[in-house]
Amino acid sequence: MYDPRLLRSFVTIADSGSFTRAAENLHMTQSTISQQLARLEEAVGHTLVERAARPIRTTAAGERLLGYARRILDLQQEAQAALADPAGTASLRIGVAEDIAGKAMAKVFGTFSRHRREAQLDVTAGLSRDLMRRYRDGEFDIVVAKETVPAPDCRASFPEPIAWFEAADASGDWTDPLPLVAFPPGGLYRDTMLERIEREHRRWYIALSGSSLHNVLVGVEAGIGLSLLPVAAAAGYQVRRYAPFGSEPAITVSLYAREQTGPVAELVRQMSAVLAARAGMASRDL
């Protein structure tokens, strides 16, 4: 590894053609810049300039090194400039329930990033129980998840109306046992759905298990079976309420954050506004 200081002296000597001018340009004494060139020549094992020439010229070896030296110095300058810019130096890890990580929340992240260039947002969408487990394990700084009852350290919570849905063009009664479209085991809606079916003393089977909310809704839309889903998420899909099962108690959308000041607090306020607007729209759809 060649010392960038020695490379800079060499490049300056080659560009100016004079030890004197090079020393002036680098604010050094002539003896110092001569010593630096000598050290570089010792390191590379070649004479790099013809000292007797006027103006001073590079040797064949010096000419070969000159291009590499310029590139090394340019990269060093780029690295210094990059590290001097705070953009993307503060990581914020965010977990968001899949159906909440939509356009409105993405807009909040975009606005925040433009005004807080130092922030690097690392956003993960997923199932609520997994997100909460990872938050408790320290993997997230902020999390928005759905749960039956918010914990004491919840920063904000909003009601999430849920209802039973079937395909918009479904006809007649469903067969016995009931075909269900559900999330994988451990999903919040799946457990609530199966508890309700058991209370109805109905037989059932899982006709389709979808790993995402979109997959579950598409399965319901296709007429594969019934499902219990958030009212807000069903908008835009060809599904309708399944009236025979009536209503279900709302669950809760909870927001948690480790910090209460600075950029995190600012982002929490903006995310809370989106969740409040979303809860208001879902209530109007009931």
N, C-alpha and C positions, 0 to 999 in steps of 0.2 A: 504494500500500500504506500503510495507516494504522498508525502505531506503536501496538502493543497497550498500551503504558504510558499513552499519551494516551487511548485508548479506555477503559481501566480508571478513569482519573480522571473522565472524563465520566459513565460509568455510576454510579460511586459518588456523584457530585454529584447526579445525577438521582434516585437511590434515597433519598438522605438529605435532599434538599431544602435543603442548606446547605453552603457552602464550609467552614465551620468543622468540622462533623461529618465531612464527607468527608475533610478533612485529618487529623483524628484517626484515622479508620478506616484510612487508608493510611499513617499514621505519617509525614506530611509537614507542612511548614509551609503556612499558608494561601496565602502568596504563591507557593509552588512549585506548588500544585495549580491556582491561578488562571492561572499562566503556561502550564501544560500544557493547560488548556482553551483558552486563547487560541491556542496553536500548532495544536491540532486544528481550531479554527474557521477559522484561516487556511488550513489544508490542504484543508478541504472547501468553503471559500468561502461559509459560512453561519454566522449566529449560532445557537448551539445551545441556549442557556438564556436565560430572562428574568431577568436579575440583580436587577432591582428588585422582583420578586415575592417574597412571603414566605408559604409557603416557595418556594424557587426552583423554577420550572417549565421544562420543555423547550419550545422553540419548535416549530413545525410541522416544520421541517427536523430538529431534534433528536429529535423523536418518531420520524421515519422512520429516523434513523440508529441509534436506541437498540436496536431488535431485532437489526439486523445486528451491532452492537457486542457484544451479549451472546453471539451465536452464535460470533463470532470468538474471544472470550475463552474460551468453553466448549471450542472446538476446540483452542485452544492448551493448555488444561489437560489435555485428553484426550491430546494428542500428548506432553506432558511425562510424563504417567503411563505411557503406552505405552513410551516410551523408557527410563523408569526401571525397567521390568519386564524382566529379562533373558530372558524366555521367547522361544525361537526365534531368538536372536541369534547362535548358533554353529552354522554349517552343517557337517554331516558327510555327505559324498557316498559312497554305498555301491553297489557293483555285485555282484549275486548271480546265479549261474546259475539259469535259469528254474525248474527243478524243485526247487531248494533254497529258493526264495522262497515257501515254503508257510506253513501255519498256525503251525507251531512257531517258525519264524524271525520271523514277524510278531508273535508273542507276545513274543519277546525285544525287538523294536523298541518295542512298546507299553509294556512294563515299563520299559525304559530311558528312554523319553520322559517317563513319569510321574515318574521319580525325577531326571531331568536336564532340567528345564524349559527350560534355556538352549539345549538341543540341538534343531536342526532337521534331521531325517533326510531326506535326499533319496536314495531307493532306486530303482535301475534294475535290472530283470531282463532277461536276454538270453542270447545265446550266448557260451560261455566264451572263445573266441578273441577276439571283439570286446571283451569286458569286459577281458581282460588287456591288449590293445593300448591301450585307453583308460586303464587304470591306469598303464601305463608312460608314457603321455603326460601324466600328472598330473591326469586328470579325476576320479579317485576317491581317497578317503582309505582305504577298505577295499574289498577285493574277494574274493569267493569264486568260484573258477572250477575247471573240470575240465581236467586235462592229463595227459600220459603220465608226465612226470617233473617234480617240483616244483623251482623255482629255489632257489638258496642263501638268498635273502631271505624265503622262505616262513616264516610265523609258526606254522602248524600244517597238518598234512596227514592225510588219512584215505583208506583204500581204498574204491573205488566198484565193487562187483561189476557186471558187465554180462553180458548173455546175449541170445541170439536168441529172438525171439518171433513167434508167428503167432496168428491168431484162435482163440479157445477152441473154436469149432465147426468149425475147418478139417478137411477130410476128404481123405485120399489124398495122393499126392505132388504137389508143385508142378510147374508146367509148365516147359519149357525154351524160352526163357530164363526165369530166375527173376524174378518181379516184386518190386521192392523199394520200401519206403516209407522215405523218407530226409529229412534236413534239407537245406537249400540247400547249394551248394558252399561248402567252408570249414568246415563243421560237423565237430566232433571225431568223433562217432559215424559220420558218413558216410564219412570217410576210412578209419577202422578197418574198417568194414563192407566197403567195396569191396576193400581189401587182402585180407581173408579170402576173399571170393568169388573173387578172382583166384588165390589159392593153391589153391583147390578146383578150379580150371580149369573153372568153371561160367560159362555165358553169363548175362547179366543185363540188366535195363533198369529205369529208375526209373519206377514206375507212379504214384507220388504223392510230391511234394515238399512238406513242411509246414514253415512258418516257426516253429512252436512245438512243444514236446514234446507238448502235448495233441493238436494236430492230427495228429502222427505216430502217436500211440497210438490215436486214433480211427480212423485209416486202417487200422492193423493189425487193430483190433477188428472193422472192417467186412469183413475178408477180402481187402483190396486187395493185400496182399503181406507179405513178411517184413521185419523190421527188427532192428537191433542196438541195445539200449536198456539203461539202468540198471535193475537189478532193483528198487530201491526205488521208482522212478517207475511201474513197471507195476502196482503194487498198486492194486486198485480198478477195474481195467479188465478186460474180458472177453477176456483173452489168455492164452496158455500158452507154455511153453518149446518151442522147435523143437529137438528132441533130435538130429537127424542132424548138426548142426554142433557139438555138444558145448559146451564152455565156452570162454570167452575170458579172457585175463589182465585183472585189474582195472585200471582207470585210477585216478587220484588226484584227490580233492577238496582243493584248496589254498586256504588263507586268507592273504592278504597285507594288511599295514597299514603306513602311513607312520610313525605315531607309536607309541611303546612305553610311554607314560605317560598319566596323566589319563583323561578320559572315553573316549578311543579304546581304551585298554588294557582298561578295564572292559567295553566293548561287545565287544571281541575275545574276552574270556574267556567271555562269555555265548553268543556265536555259536559258539565252539569246542565248548561243551557240547552244543549242538543237533546239530552235525555229528558229534560222537562218538556220540551216541545214535542218530543216523540210520545211521551206519556199522555199529553193533552190530545194529540191526534187519535191515539188508540181509544181514549175514553169517548171521543165523539163518535167513533165507529160502532160503539156498543148498541 
